[in-house]
Amino acid sequence: MLAGRGGCVGRFDACESGMVLVIVLWIMALLAVMAGSFAYSMRIETRLATDTVERAQARALAEAGVAYALAWQLDPEAQKQWPPNGDLREWSFGGGRLRIQVVDAGGLVNLNTANTELLKALLASAGVDAQDQDRLADAIQDWRDPDDQSLPHGAEGGDYRSAGRPGPKNAPFESIEELGEVLGVTQAIYERIADVETVFSYHSGVNPELAPARLLQALGLDERTVADYLRTRTSAAVDGLPAPPLQFGDDQSFFSPSRASVYHIAVTAETQTGTPVIIKAVIDGREVATGQNPRVLAWRVGR
């Protein structure tokens, strides 16, 4: 009477045992999959946690680099040995490696005061052709001036509306990032000149004693002249002497003796495992002599 039921004849034990075995095997397979998934998730989480710790360590190193550089700049005697002129300094600390550059704002191009010729020289160094140099130099000045009267090649409210963009500000630049909002300034142009600009001082020219090499070349000095000048400038710093004057023919229109005591500090830090962090900070040290603490004017973190 029990024949025909899946081949189990006379008793249910064999069928039940087979079904239990199949269920047990499925459960074991499921547990194996779950265990594998859990192990994989743990590896991912461990890796993420390790990366987070490494980034935190790299950031702490970079912040230490900013503090280290600032300490040198706020000590007048120490600054003679480490002038804020963009020369690269390397420092090993906490098991990591740091590369530090400090530039006094007086050695950079001030977006709020630079004249047409200085702006054009800077744009030329970024690969902008002659026709676009006039257009962009005027557009930069139209952005910062208080009126809505366009310079011959510039851009005012109507031009921005036609392009479907807000602007101009008709007020001074408050950050370097604002330059990217000027009509005609592409991301590529911005990235090529951002590191040699400032908005945190009042000077109108560039102090060659404090200017980084790239900016000196942008202002028309040939590579050999810049290399020779940097060599003598560095030698003077080692000896605790003031930087030598820059001999640049008859045209000194771009240069001024300005010192701002506002420091652009760039620190690249790497941990022992090679995890990098870059901090670019601007620190105002002008009031330190009166007992005030230095003020952070800008702080950007990247990789």
C-alpha positions as CSV (number, residue, x, y, z in Angstrom):
1,M,0.0,0.0,0.0
2,L,3.0,2.3,0.5
3,A,4.6,1.6,-2.9
4,G,5.0,4.5,-5.3
5,R,5.9,7.1,-2.7
6,G,9.3,8.3,-4.0
7,G,10.8,4.9,-3.7
8,C,10.4,4.6,0.0
9,V,8.8,1.3,0.6
10,G,7.4,0.0,3.9
11,R,9.0,2.7,6.2
12,F,9.5,6.5,6.3
13,D,12.9,6.4,8.0
14,A,15.0,6.3,4.8
15,C,13.2,9.2,3.2
16,E,13.2,11.2,6.4
17,S,16.9,10.6,6.9
18,G,17.6,11.7,3.3
19,M,15.5,14.9,3.7
20,V,17.3,15.7,6.9
21,L,20.6,15.2,5.3
22,V,19.7,17.5,2.4
23,I,18.4,20.2,4.9
24,V,21.6,19.9,7.0
25,L,23.7,20.3,3.9
26,W,21.8,23.4,2.8
27,I,22.1,24.8,6.2
28,M,25.8,24.2,6.2
29,A,26.2,25.7,2.8
30,L,24.2,28.8,3.9
31,L,26.3,29.1,7.0
32,A,29.5,28.8,4.9
33,V,28.2,31.6,2.6
34,M,27.3,33.8,5.6
35,A,30.7,33.1,7.2
36,G,32.5,34.0,4.0
37,S,30.4,37.2,3.6
38,F,31.1,38.1,7.2
39,A,34.8,37.5,6.8
40,Y,34.9,39.6,3.6
41,S,32.9,42.4,5.4
42,M,35.4,42.3,8.3
43,R,38.3,42.6,5.9
44,I,36.7,45.6,4.2
45,E,35.9,47.2,7.5
46,T,39.4,46.6,8.8
47,R,40.8,48.1,5.7
48,L,38.6,51.1,6.0
49,A,39.5,51.5,9.6
50,T,43.1,51.3,8.8
51,D,42.8,53.9,6.0
52,T,40.9,56.2,8.4
53,V,43.7,55.8,11.0
54,E,46.4,56.4,8.4
55,R,44.6,59.5,7.0
56,A,44.2,60.8,10.6
57,Q,47.9,60.3,11.2
58,A,48.8,62.0,8.0
59,R,46.6,64.9,8.8
60,A,48.1,65.2,12.3
61,L,51.5,65.2,10.7
62,A,50.5,68.0,8.2
63,E,49.0,70.1,11.0
64,A,52.3,69.7,13.0
65,G,54.1,70.9,9.9
66,V,52.0,74.0,9.7
67,A,52.7,74.7,13.4
68,Y,56.4,74.0,12.9
69,A,56.7,76.3,10.0
70,L,54.7,79.1,11.7
71,A,57.0,78.9,14.8
72,W,60.0,79.6,12.6
73,Q,58.3,82.5,10.9
74,L,57.1,84.2,14.1
75,D,60.6,84.2,15.6
76,P,62.6,87.1,13.9
77,E,65.9,85.4,14.5
78,A,64.7,82.0,13.2
79,Q,63.2,83.6,10.1
80,K,66.6,84.7,9.0
81,Q,67.5,81.1,8.6
82,W,64.1,80.1,7.1
83,P,62.9,83.2,5.1
84,P,59.3,82.9,3.8
85,N,60.3,82.8,0.1
86,G,58.8,79.5,-1.1
87,D,62.0,77.5,-0.8
88,L,61.2,73.8,-0.1
89,R,62.1,72.5,3.4
90,E,61.9,68.8,4.3
91,W,61.3,67.6,7.9
92,S,61.1,64.1,9.4
93,F,58.7,63.9,12.4
94,G,56.7,61.2,14.1
95,G,57.8,58.6,11.7
96,G,56.6,60.6,8.7
97,R,58.0,62.8,6.0
98,L,57.0,66.4,5.4
99,R,57.7,68.9,2.6
100,I,57.0,72.4,3.6
101,Q,56.8,75.7,1.7
102,V,56.2,79.1,3.3
103,V,55.7,82.4,1.3
104,D,55.0,85.8,2.8
105,A,52.1,87.4,1.0
106,G,54.4,90.2,-0.1
107,G,56.1,87.7,-2.4
108,L,52.8,86.8,-4.2
109,V,50.5,88.6,-6.7
110,N,47.7,90.4,-4.9
111,L,44.5,89.9,-6.9
112,N,43.0,93.0,-5.4
113,T,45.8,95.4,-6.3
114,A,47.6,93.9,-9.3
115,N,47.6,96.2,-12.4
116,T,46.9,95.1,-15.9
117,E,50.5,94.3,-16.9
118,L,51.1,92.2,-13.8
119,L,47.9,90.2,-14.3
120,K,48.8,89.7,-18.0
121,A,52.3,88.4,-17.1
122,L,50.7,86.0,-14.7
123,L,48.2,84.8,-17.3
124,A,50.9,84.5,-19.9
125,S,52.8,82.1,-17.5
126,A,49.7,80.0,-17.4
127,G,49.7,79.6,-21.2
128,V,47.0,82.1,-22.0
129,D,47.4,83.6,-25.4
130,A,47.9,87.4,-25.9
131,Q,44.4,88.2,-26.9
132,D,42.9,86.3,-24.0
133,Q,45.3,87.9,-21.6
134,D,43.8,91.4,-22.2
135,R,40.3,89.9,-21.9
136,L,40.9,88.1,-18.6
137,A,43.0,90.8,-17.0
138,D,40.2,93.3,-17.6
139,A,37.6,90.8,-16.4
140,I,39.5,90.3,-13.2
141,Q,39.6,94.0,-12.6
142,D,35.9,94.4,-13.4
143,W,35.1,91.7,-10.9
144,R,36.8,93.7,-8.1
145,D,36.0,97.3,-8.9
146,P,32.9,98.9,-7.4
147,D,31.3,100.1,-10.7
148,D,29.4,98.4,-13.5
149,Q,31.3,100.1,-16.3
150,S,33.2,97.5,-18.3
151,L,36.9,97.9,-19.1
152,P,37.7,97.7,-22.9
153,H,38.1,93.9,-22.8
154,G,36.4,93.2,-19.5
155,A,33.0,91.8,-18.3
156,E,30.3,93.4,-16.2
157,G,26.7,92.5,-15.3
158,G,25.3,92.2,-18.8
159,D,28.0,89.8,-19.9
160,Y,27.5,87.5,-16.9
161,R,23.7,87.5,-17.4
162,S,24.2,86.6,-21.1
163,A,26.4,83.7,-20.0
164,G,23.8,82.6,-17.4
165,R,26.2,83.2,-14.5
166,P,26.1,85.4,-11.4
167,G,28.6,88.2,-11.2
168,P,30.6,90.3,-11.1
169,K,31.0,90.9,-7.4
170,N,32.1,94.5,-7.8
171,A,34.0,94.2,-4.5
172,P,37.5,93.0,-3.6
173,F,38.3,89.3,-3.8
174,E,37.9,87.6,-0.4
175,S,39.5,84.3,-1.4
176,I,41.6,82.9,-4.2
177,E,38.8,80.5,-5.1
178,E,36.7,83.5,-6.2
179,L,39.0,83.8,-9.2
180,G,37.3,80.7,-10.7
181,E,34.0,82.7,-10.8
182,V,35.4,85.4,-13.1
183,L,34.0,85.1,-16.6
184,G,36.6,83.3,-18.9
185,V,38.8,81.9,-16.1
186,T,38.8,78.1,-16.7
187,Q,39.6,75.5,-14.1
188,A,42.9,74.9,-15.8
189,I,43.9,78.5,-15.7
190,Y,42.9,78.8,-12.1
191,E,45.0,75.8,-11.1
192,R,48.1,77.1,-12.9
193,I,48.1,80.4,-11.1
194,A,46.3,79.9,-7.7
195,D,49.5,79.1,-5.8
196,V,51.2,82.4,-6.6
197,E,48.3,84.7,-5.7
198,T,47.0,86.2,-2.5
199,V,44.1,88.3,-1.3
200,F,45.3,88.8,2.3
201,S,47.6,91.9,2.0
202,Y,47.6,95.4,0.6
203,H,50.8,95.5,-1.5
204,S,50.6,96.2,-5.2
205,G,53.8,94.6,-6.5
206,V,55.9,91.5,-5.8
207,N,58.8,91.4,-3.4
208,P,61.5,89.4,-5.2
209,E,63.2,88.5,-2.0
210,L,60.1,86.6,-1.0
211,A,58.8,85.4,-4.3
212,P,58.9,81.7,-5.2
213,A,60.9,80.6,-8.3
214,R,57.9,80.0,-10.5
215,L,56.6,83.5,-10.0
216,L,59.9,85.1,-10.8
217,Q,60.0,83.2,-14.1
218,A,56.4,84.3,-14.7
219,L,57.4,87.9,-14.3
220,G,59.9,87.6,-17.2
221,L,63.1,86.4,-15.6
222,D,64.8,83.6,-17.6
223,E,65.5,80.3,-15.9
224,R,69.3,80.9,-15.6
225,T,68.8,84.3,-13.9
226,V,66.2,82.8,-11.5
227,A,68.5,79.9,-10.6
228,D,71.5,82.2,-10.0
229,Y,69.3,84.6,-7.9
230,L,67.9,81.7,-5.8
231,R,71.3,80.4,-5.1
232,T,72.6,83.7,-3.8
233,R,69.4,84.2,-1.9
234,T,69.6,80.8,-0.2
235,S,73.3,81.4,0.6
236,A,72.5,84.7,2.2
237,A,69.8,83.1,4.4
238,V,72.2,80.4,5.6
239,D,74.7,83.1,6.6
240,G,71.9,85.1,8.3
241,L,72.2,87.9,5.8
242,P,69.4,89.8,4.0
243,A,68.6,88.6,0.5
244,P,70.5,90.3,-2.3
245,P,68.7,92.8,-4.6
246,L,67.4,91.3,-7.9
247,Q,69.0,92.8,-11.0
248,F,66.4,92.9,-13.6
249,G,67.4,95.5,-16.1
250,D,65.6,98.8,-16.2
251,D,62.1,97.5,-15.8
252,Q,61.3,97.0,-12.1
253,S,57.6,97.9,-12.4
254,F,56.5,94.5,-11.0
255,F,58.6,94.7,-7.9
256,S,58.2,96.2,-4.5
257,P,59.9,95.8,-1.1
258,S,56.6,94.8,0.6
259,R,56.4,92.4,3.6
260,A,53.0,91.4,4.9
261,S,53.7,89.0,7.8
262,V,50.9,87.0,6.3
263,Y,52.1,83.5,5.6
264,H,50.9,81.1,2.9
265,I,52.0,77.7,4.2
266,A,51.8,74.5,2.1
267,V,52.6,71.1,3.8
268,T,52.6,67.7,2.2
269,A,52.8,65.0,4.8
270,E,53.3,61.2,4.3
271,T,53.0,58.5,6.9
272,Q,55.5,55.5,7.0
273,T,53.0,53.6,4.8
274,G,52.9,56.4,2.2
275,T,49.4,57.9,3.0
276,P,49.6,61.5,2.0
277,V,47.7,64.6,3.2
278,I,48.2,68.2,1.9
279,I,47.3,71.2,4.0
280,K,47.4,74.7,2.5
281,A,46.9,77.4,5.2
282,V,47.1,81.2,5.4
283,I,48.1,82.5,8.8
284,D,48.1,86.2,9.8
285,G,51.0,87.0,12.1
286,R,50.8,90.8,12.0
287,E,49.5,91.2,15.5
288,V,51.8,88.8,17.2
289,A,54.1,91.6,18.2
290,T,51.3,93.2,20.2
291,G,50.6,90.0,22.1
292,Q,47.8,88.7,19.9
293,N,47.6,85.1,18.7
294,P,48.1,84.5,14.9
295,R,44.8,84.2,13.0
296,V,44.0,81.5,10.5
297,L,42.7,83.2,7.4
298,A,42.3,80.1,5.1
299,W,42.7,76.4,5.7
300,R,42.3,73.7,3.0
301,V,42.9,70.0,3.3
302,G,43.5,67.7,0.3
303,R,45.3,64.6,-0.8
